[in-house]
Amino acid sequence: MARVSRAIAAVALWTFSVLASAQQIEVLWLGHSAFRITSTTGKVIVIDPFLTTNPRTPAKYKDLAALGKVDLILVTHGHRDHIHDLPEVAKLTGATVVANQGLTNSLVALGLLDGSRSIAMDMGGTVSPLGPAIKIHMVPAKHTSMLDMKDLKSDWTGVSFIDVGAAVGYVIELENGFKIYHSGDTDVFSDMAIIGRRYKPDLALVCIGGHFTMDPEGAAFALREYVRPKQAIPMHYGTFPVINRTPAEFRAALGNAPIKVLDVKPGEAVRF
């Protein structure tokens, strides 16, 4: 009888631990601007899949199958270091892809995305492809967006770079109300205050590398003065020599702002 009781207790403990784990949000940084977010109900969202040739992506995730189940892919803009693996990840997982309409329509027309699994939208729009409990808000960013056609199609003979509309960011509103702001590639701009006031993000995934985006000082200003999240994960730094700024500089620039900086390494996950 004691043995049965211990077995029942063990099963109950295991069940509780599984349920507790399932109710957490996991944010896995894959290097550069690429993230895998798992919601409280197990929905998986990948952002900006640049993995196989990303110097900062851990070797494990250079095998795209290691991503596992993916339900949704969000793309901030068309530069190579944000979409290099998009067609392959979309094909491998069958995930729905969300991007601005210029980028989406171009990739579908080129045969690189399945139009039936692609959502073309624009800034100000909200979609819920994973069900009504998860909302994807497309928000502004200040950056360019071009496709490197020779990277996407090795036999391409036309113009090497094609403009595909504006770069964007996202606010992901999960089942329990937790909100994640992915800045995309951007400079500081005053309308970030609207993102902060309207969505009140709990977590910001924010570029700090400089040269192509905000540097640590710019990112700190944007979060301290405009977005005002509770926590932040710095991204888009250290991938290439020219974006050599650091989380330590970002933390120093924030000063005494009440924003917790999570110094996550590529391949590491944090849970909320």
The 8 nearest C-alpha neighbors of each residue, nearest first, counted from 0:
[[1, 3, 2, 4, 5, 6, 7, 8],
 [2, 0, 4, 3, 5, 6, 7, 8],
 [1, 3, 5, 0, 4, 6, 7, 8],
 [4, 2, 6, 0, 5, 1, 7, 8],
 [3, 5, 1, 7, 6, 2, 8, 0],
 [4, 6, 8, 2, 3, 7, 9, 1],
 [7, 5, 3, 9, 4, 8, 2, 10],
 [8, 6, 4, 10, 9, 5, 11, 3],
 [7, 9, 5, 11, 6, 10, 12, 4],
 [10, 8, 6, 12, 11, 7, 5, 13],
 [11, 9, 13, 7, 12, 8, 14, 6],
 [10, 12, 8, 14, 9, 13, 15, 7],
 [11, 13, 15, 9, 10, 14, 8, 16],
 [12, 14, 10, 16, 15, 11, 9, 17],
 [15, 13, 11, 17, 12, 16, 10, 18],
 [14, 16, 12, 18, 13, 17, 19, 11],
 [15, 17, 19, 13, 18, 14, 20, 12],
 [18, 16, 20, 14, 19, 15, 21, 13],
 [17, 19, 21, 15, 20, 16, 14, 22],
 [18, 20, 16, 22, 21, 17, 15, 23],
 [21, 19, 17, 22, 18, 23, 16, 39],
 [20, 22, 18, 19, 23, 39, 17, 40],
 [23, 21, 39, 19, 20, 18, 40, 24],
 [24, 22, 39, 20, 21, 271, 270, 25],
 [23, 25, 38, 271, 39, 270, 37, 26],
 [24, 26, 270, 37, 36, 269, 23, 27],
 [27, 25, 36, 268, 269, 35, 270, 28],
 [28, 26, 268, 35, 34, 267, 36, 29],
 [29, 27, 34, 265, 30, 266, 267, 33],
 [28, 30, 265, 33, 56, 266, 34, 27],
 [29, 31, 265, 56, 55, 28, 33, 32],
 [30, 32, 235, 234, 33, 238, 236, 55],
 [33, 31, 235, 234, 30, 47, 34, 81],
 [34, 32, 47, 29, 46, 48, 31, 30],
 [35, 33, 28, 46, 29, 27, 45, 36],
 [34, 36, 45, 27, 44, 26, 46, 37],
 [35, 37, 26, 44, 25, 43, 27, 45],
 [38, 36, 43, 25, 42, 41, 24, 44],
 [37, 39, 24, 41, 42, 40, 36, 43],
 [38, 40, 22, 23, 24, 41, 21, 174],
 [41, 39, 38, 42, 21, 22, 174, 37],
 [40, 42, 38, 39, 37, 43, 21, 22],
 [41, 43, 38, 37, 40, 70, 44, 39],
 [42, 44, 37, 69, 70, 36, 41, 38],
 [45, 43, 71, 36, 35, 72, 70, 69],
 [46, 44, 35, 72, 34, 36, 73, 71],
 [45, 47, 73, 34, 33, 72, 48, 74],
 [48, 46, 81, 33, 74, 82, 49, 32],
 [49, 47, 33, 84, 82, 85, 81, 46],
 [50, 48, 81, 83, 84, 80, 82, 53],
 [49, 51, 53, 61, 52, 56, 48, 84],
 [50, 52, 61, 53, 49, 84, 62, 56],
 [53, 51, 50, 54, 49, 61, 56, 83],
 [52, 54, 50, 56, 55, 51, 49, 30],
 [55, 53, 56, 238, 52, 239, 30, 57],
 [56, 54, 30, 53, 238, 57, 265, 31],
 [55, 57, 30, 29, 53, 50, 54, 265],
 [58, 56, 59, 60, 266, 55, 265, 61],
 [59, 57, 61, 60, 56, 62, 51, 55],
 [60, 58, 57, 61, 62, 65, 56, 63],
 [61, 59, 62, 58, 65, 57, 63, 56],
 [60, 62, 51, 58, 50, 59, 63, 56],
 [63, 61, 60, 64, 65, 59, 51, 58],
 [64, 62, 65, 61, 66, 60, 88, 51],
 [63, 65, 66, 62, 67, 91, 60, 88],
 [66, 64, 67, 63, 60, 62, 59, 61],
 [67, 65, 64, 63, 68, 60, 69, 35],
 [68, 66, 65, 64, 69, 92, 63, 43],
 [67, 69, 92, 66, 70, 43, 94, 42],
 [68, 70, 43, 94, 92, 71, 44, 67],
 [71, 69, 94, 43, 44, 42, 95, 68],
 [70, 72, 44, 95, 94, 69, 96, 45],
 [71, 73, 96, 45, 46, 44, 95, 97],
 [74, 72, 46, 97, 96, 98, 45, 47],
 [75, 73, 47, 98, 76, 46, 97, 72],
 [74, 76, 167, 183, 168, 166, 98, 47],
 [77, 75, 166, 144, 74, 78, 167, 81],
 [76, 78, 144, 145, 146, 82, 79, 102],
 [77, 79, 145, 80, 81, 146, 144, 76],
 [78, 80, 83, 81, 82, 147, 77, 146],
 [79, 81, 78, 49, 82, 83, 53, 47],
 [82, 80, 47, 49, 79, 78, 48, 83],
 [81, 83, 85, 79, 84, 48, 49, 47],
 [82, 84, 79, 49, 85, 81, 80, 48],
 [85, 83, 49, 87, 48, 82, 86, 88],
 [84, 86, 82, 88, 87, 48, 83, 89],
 [87, 85, 89, 111, 88, 84, 112, 90],
 [86, 88, 90, 89, 84, 85, 91, 63],
 [89, 87, 91, 85, 90, 86, 92, 84],
 [88, 90, 86, 94, 93, 87, 92, 91],
 [91, 89, 87, 93, 88, 92, 86, 94],
 [90, 92, 88, 89, 87, 93, 64, 63],
 [91, 93, 94, 89, 90, 69, 88, 68],
 [92, 94, 89, 90, 91, 95, 70, 69],
 [95, 93, 70, 71, 92, 89, 69, 96],
 [94, 96, 116, 71, 117, 72, 70, 93],
 [97, 95, 117, 72, 71, 73, 118, 116],
 [96, 98, 118, 73, 117, 72, 119, 74],
 [99, 97, 74, 103, 119, 73, 100, 102],
 [100, 98, 120, 121, 119, 102, 101, 103],
 [99, 101, 119, 103, 120, 102, 104, 121],
 [102, 100, 163, 164, 104, 103, 99, 105],
 [103, 101, 163, 105, 100, 99, 104, 106],
 [104, 102, 100, 106, 119, 105, 98, 101],
 [103, 105, 107, 101, 106, 102, 100, 108],
 [104, 106, 108, 102, 107, 103, 101, 109],
 [107, 105, 109, 111, 103, 108, 104, 112],
 [106, 108, 112, 110, 104, 109, 105, 114],
 [109, 107, 105, 110, 106, 104, 111, 112],
 [110, 108, 106, 107, 111, 105, 112, 104],
 [109, 111, 107, 108, 112, 106, 113, 105],
 [112, 110, 106, 109, 86, 107, 113, 108],
 [113, 111, 107, 110, 106, 86, 114, 117],
 [112, 114, 115, 116, 107, 117, 111, 110],
 [113, 115, 117, 116, 107, 112, 118, 104],
 [114, 116, 113, 117, 118, 95, 112, 107],
 [117, 115, 95, 114, 113, 96, 118, 94],
 [118, 116, 96, 114, 95, 115, 97, 113],
 [117, 119, 97, 96, 120, 98, 116, 103],
 [120, 118, 100, 99, 103, 98, 97, 117],
 [121, 119, 99, 100, 118, 124, 98, 122],
 [120, 122, 99, 124, 100, 123, 137, 119],
 [123, 121, 137, 138, 124, 139, 167, 120],
 [122, 124, 137, 138, 121, 125, 136, 139],
 [123, 125, 122, 137, 121, 136, 120, 126],
 [124, 126, 136, 135, 137, 134, 123, 127],
 [127, 125, 135, 134, 128, 124, 136, 120],
 [126, 128, 134, 130, 129, 131, 133, 135],
 [127, 129, 130, 126, 95, 131, 71, 133],
 [130, 128, 127, 133, 131, 42, 70, 71],
 [129, 131, 127, 128, 132, 133, 134, 126],
 [130, 132, 127, 133, 134, 129, 128, 126],
 [131, 133, 174, 130, 134, 173, 127, 129],
 [134, 132, 173, 174, 131, 172, 127, 130],
 [135, 133, 127, 172, 126, 171, 136, 125],
 [134, 136, 171, 126, 125, 127, 170, 172],
 [135, 137, 125, 170, 169, 124, 138, 134],
 [138, 136, 169, 122, 124, 123, 168, 125],
 [137, 139, 122, 168, 169, 167, 123, 136],
 [140, 138, 167, 168, 122, 141, 137, 166],
 [139, 141, 167, 185, 168, 166, 142, 183],
 [142, 140, 185, 186, 166, 139, 143, 184],
 [141, 143, 185, 166, 184, 140, 144, 165],
 [142, 144, 166, 165, 145, 141, 164, 76],
 [145, 143, 77, 76, 166, 163, 78, 165],
 [146, 144, 162, 77, 161, 78, 163, 160],
 [145, 147, 77, 161, 160, 148, 78, 162],
 [148, 146, 160, 150, 149, 159, 79, 145],
 [147, 149, 151, 150, 159, 146, 152, 160],
 [150, 148, 152, 153, 151, 155, 147, 159],
 [149, 151, 148, 147, 152, 153, 79, 83],
 [150, 152, 148, 149, 153, 147, 83, 146],
 [153, 151, 149, 155, 154, 150, 148, 147],
 [152, 154, 149, 155, 150, 151, 148, 156],
 [155, 153, 152, 156, 149, 151, 148, 150],
 [156, 154, 152, 149, 153, 157, 148, 159],
 [157, 155, 154, 158, 159, 149, 153, 148],
 [156, 158, 155, 159, 148, 149, 160, 154],
 [157, 159, 160, 156, 161, 148, 155, 149],
 [158, 160, 148, 147, 149, 157, 161, 156],
 [159, 161, 147, 146, 158, 148, 145, 162],
 [160, 162, 146, 145, 163, 159, 147, 158],
 [163, 161, 145, 164, 144, 146, 160, 143],
 [164, 162, 102, 101, 145, 144, 161, 146],
 [163, 165, 101, 162, 144, 102, 166, 99],
 [166, 164, 144, 143, 167, 163, 142, 76],
 [165, 167, 76, 142, 144, 140, 75, 143],
 [168, 166, 140, 139, 75, 138, 183, 165],
 [167, 169, 183, 182, 138, 181, 140, 139],
 [170, 168, 137, 181, 138, 136, 180, 171],
 [169, 171, 180, 136, 179, 135, 172, 181],
 [170, 172, 135, 179, 178, 134, 169, 173],
 [171, 173, 178, 134, 133, 177, 176, 170],
 [172, 174, 133, 176, 177, 175, 171, 178],
 [175, 173, 132, 133, 176, 39, 172, 177],
 [174, 176, 177, 173, 39, 172, 132, 178],
 [175, 177, 173, 174, 172, 178, 133, 132],
 [176, 178, 173, 175, 172, 201, 179, 174],
 [179, 177, 172, 200, 201, 171, 176, 173],
 [178, 180, 202, 171, 170, 200, 203, 201],
 [181, 179, 170, 203, 169, 200, 204, 182],
 [182, 180, 204, 169, 168, 183, 203, 205],
 [181, 183, 168, 205, 180, 204, 184, 169],
 [182, 184, 168, 75, 181, 185, 167, 140],
 [185, 183, 212, 142, 182, 206, 140, 141],
 [186, 184, 141, 212, 140, 142, 183, 213],
 [185, 187, 213, 212, 141, 188, 142, 184],
 [186, 188, 221, 217, 213, 185, 189, 218],
 [189, 187, 190, 191, 186, 141, 221, 140],
 [188, 190, 191, 192, 187, 225, 193, 221],
 [191, 189, 192, 193, 188, 194, 225, 139],
 [190, 192, 194, 189, 193, 225, 188, 226],
 [191, 193, 225, 190, 195, 194, 226, 189],
 [194, 192, 196, 190, 191, 195, 197, 225],
 [195, 193, 191, 197, 192, 196, 198, 226],
 [194, 196, 226, 199, 192, 193, 197, 198],
 [197, 195, 193, 194, 199, 198, 192, 226],
 [196, 198, 194, 195, 193, 199, 192, 200],
 [197, 199, 200, 195, 194, 196, 178, 170],
 [198, 200, 195, 196, 197, 201, 228, 194],
 [201, 199, 178, 228, 202, 198, 179, 180],
 [200, 202, 229, 228, 178, 179, 177, 230],
 [201, 203, 230, 179, 231, 200, 228, 229],
 [204, 202, 231, 180, 205, 179, 181, 228],
 [205, 203, 181, 232, 231, 233, 180, 182],
 [204, 206, 233, 182, 234, 203, 232, 181],
 [207, 205, 234, 235, 233, 208, 213, 184],
 [206, 208, 214, 215, 213, 209, 218, 236],
 [209, 207, 236, 242, 244, 214, 235, 243],
 [208, 214, 210, 212, 213, 211, 242, 207],
 [211, 209, 212, 242, 241, 208, 214, 213],
 [212, 210, 209, 213, 208, 184, 242, 185],
 [213, 211, 209, 185, 186, 184, 210, 214],
 [212, 214, 186, 209, 217, 207, 218, 185],
 [213, 209, 215, 207, 208, 217, 216, 218],
 [216, 214, 249, 207, 218, 217, 219, 248],
 [215, 217, 219, 252, 214, 218, 220, 249],
 [218, 216, 220, 213, 214, 219, 215, 221],
 [217, 219, 221, 215, 220, 216, 213, 207],
 [218, 220, 253, 216, 222, 217, 221, 252],
 [219, 221, 217, 223, 218, 222, 224, 216],
 [222, 220, 218, 225, 219, 224, 223, 187],
 [221, 223, 226, 227, 219, 225, 220, 224],
 [222, 224, 220, 227, 221, 219, 225, 256],
 [223, 225, 221, 220, 222, 226, 227, 192],
 [226, 224, 192, 221, 222, 191, 227, 195],
 [225, 227, 195, 222, 192, 228, 191, 194],
 [228, 226, 222, 223, 225, 195, 229, 224],
 [229, 227, 201, 200, 230, 202, 226, 203],
 [228, 230, 201, 258, 202, 259, 227, 231],
 [231, 229, 259, 202, 258, 228, 260, 201],
 [232, 230, 203, 260, 202, 204, 261, 259],
 [231, 233, 204, 261, 260, 203, 205, 262],
 [234, 232, 205, 206, 204, 207, 246, 231],
 [233, 235, 206, 236, 205, 31, 32, 207],
 [236, 234, 31, 206, 32, 208, 207, 238],
 [235, 237, 208, 242, 238, 234, 243, 207],
 [238, 236, 243, 239, 242, 240, 244, 208],
 [237, 239, 236, 55, 54, 31, 242, 240],
 [238, 240, 241, 237, 242, 243, 236, 54],
 [241, 239, 242, 243, 237, 238, 236, 244],
 [240, 242, 239, 243, 210, 209, 237, 208],
 [243, 241, 208, 236, 240, 237, 209, 239],
 [242, 244, 237, 241, 240, 236, 208, 245],
 [245, 243, 208, 242, 236, 237, 207, 209],
 [244, 246, 247, 248, 249, 243, 236, 208],
 [245, 247, 249, 248, 250, 233, 262, 244],
 [248, 246, 250, 245, 249, 251, 252, 262],
 [249, 247, 251, 246, 245, 250, 215, 252],
 [250, 248, 215, 246, 252, 247, 251, 219],
 [251, 249, 247, 253, 252, 248, 246, 260],
 [250, 252, 248, 254, 249, 253, 247, 246],
 [251, 253, 249, 254, 216, 250, 219, 248],
 [254, 252, 219, 250, 251, 256, 255, 249],
 [253, 255, 252, 251, 256, 250, 219, 257],
 [254, 256, 253, 257, 258, 251, 252, 250],
 [255, 257, 258, 253, 254, 223, 259, 219],
 [258, 256, 255, 259, 229, 223, 227, 230],
 [259, 257, 229, 230, 256, 260, 228, 231],
 [258, 260, 230, 231, 261, 229, 257, 256],
 [261, 259, 231, 230, 232, 262, 258, 250],
 [262, 260, 232, 263, 231, 259, 230, 233],
 [261, 263, 260, 232, 264, 246, 233, 247],
 [264, 262, 261, 267, 265, 232, 28, 268],
 [263, 265, 267, 266, 262, 28, 30, 268],
 [266, 264, 30, 29, 28, 267, 56, 55],
 [265, 267, 29, 28, 57, 264, 27, 268],
 [268, 266, 264, 265, 27, 28, 263, 269],
 [269, 267, 27, 26, 28, 25, 270, 266],
 [270, 268, 26, 25, 27, 271, 267, 263],
 [271, 269, 25, 24, 23, 26, 268, 27],
 [270, 24, 23, 25, 269, 26, 177, 22]]
